[in-house]
Amino acid sequence: MWLSDRQKIGVGLTAFGLFFMLMGVMLFFDAGLMAIGNILFLGGIAAIIGPKSTVVFFTRKEKLRGTICFLGGIFLVLSKYPIIGFVVEIFGFLNLFGDFFPVVFGFLKRLPIIGPILSQPVISRFLPRDSRTRV
């Protein structure tokens, strides 16, 4: 399946969002960089799966706790409480996107250079169980 131009832009926005979040954390929880990262990340998700699907994803009943924590963490970061906001946001992120980790690690294990590294017994012990199978 090929990505549309909108989805390619979404992947770029999401990657830049994660980059700015990482830089904000590395620069002692700089609230400005973290806020830019949050906005880019949310915009990227909306561009990848579409605005309607994004709303449906974030408003599902079983994901409500994760959504409240994730968006509450973003609000705290925007309100200049970056450390507390980041912790709350990470909890929400894990609740929202935790189901995707086995799929991501399964894909990464099929890549030429990263796959053999992730297949090492020391590292595979910490990966989600579904991604440990060889395809």
N, C-alpha and C positions, 0 to 999 in steps of 0.2 A: 504494500500500500504506500502510495506516494503522499507526501504532505503538500497541502495547498500553500499558497503564498501567505495566507493569513496564519496558518499553523506554523510556518517557518518563522514568521515574525514573533509569534507567541513563544516559540522555543528560545529565540534570542532574548526576548524580554524576561522570560523566566530565568535564563542563565545569568543575565545581567543583574536581576533581582537577587539571586543567590550570591553573586559576587559582591554586590554592595552590602548585603547583610554580613557576609564574612569579613569584609573590610571594616564595617562598623564595629563588629565584635573585636577584631584584632586591634583596632584603634581605641581600645578601652571604652567600648559601648558608646560610640559616637551616635547620638540620637538622630542627627541629620542623615547620615549614611544609611542607618538602619531604616529610617522612614522611607527614603528613596527606594531601598531594596524591597520593602514591603509593598509599596505601590507598584513597582515593576513586576514583582512576583504575581500579585493578584491580576494585573493586566495581562501578563503572559498566560496564566491559567485560563482566563476568559477568552483570550485569542486562540488558544489551542483547542479547547473543547466547545467554544461558543458561549455567548452570554446566557442563553436560556439553559443550557446544560450546566453552566457554572452555578446558577441560582438553584437549580434542582439538586445539584451535588451538595451544596452547602446547607440546604434546608431539609435534607432527609432526616427523618425522626431518629434513626440510629446514629447519626453523625452530629446531633444537636450539641452535645457536650463539647465535642472537638471544635465545632464552629464557634461556639460562645467563647471558648478559651483562645482560639486562634485570632478571632476578630477583636476580642478583649485585649489580647497581647499587643496587637497592632495599635489599638487605641492608646494603650499605655505608652508605647514607644513614641507615638505622635504627641502624647501629652508630656514628654520629657522625663519619663520614668523608664529608661531603656533596659536596665538590668532586670527589674521585675517583669516588664513587658516581654522581654526575650524569654524568660523562663516560662511564663504563661503561654506564650506563643509556641514554644517548642512542644509543650504538653499537648496543645491543640493540634499542632502539625502531626504529631505522632498518632493521635486519635483519628485524624482525618485521612491521612495518607499512609497509615501503617499497613493497610491491606495491599498496597502496591509494591512494598519492599521485596517480597519473594519474586515477583515478576521482574523487577529491575535487576536483582542479583542474578536471576536465571539468565537474563540477557547479557549481563556483564561477563558471566562465566563462559559465554560462547565467543567472546572477542579474543583475537589472537594473543595479545600480550597480557591483558588483564586476566583472562580466563585461567591460565596456569598458576598465576599468583593466588587467585581466589580459591583454587582447588587444593592448595597446600593444607594439610591436616590442622595446622595451628590456626589458620585463618578460617577455614570452613567450619570450625567448631562454633564460631560466633555468628555465622550467617543464618538466615531463616532456613528452616528445615526443608521447605519445598525447593529451594535453589541448590541443594546438595546433590541432586540426581544429575547424572551425566546424560546428555542427549546425543 
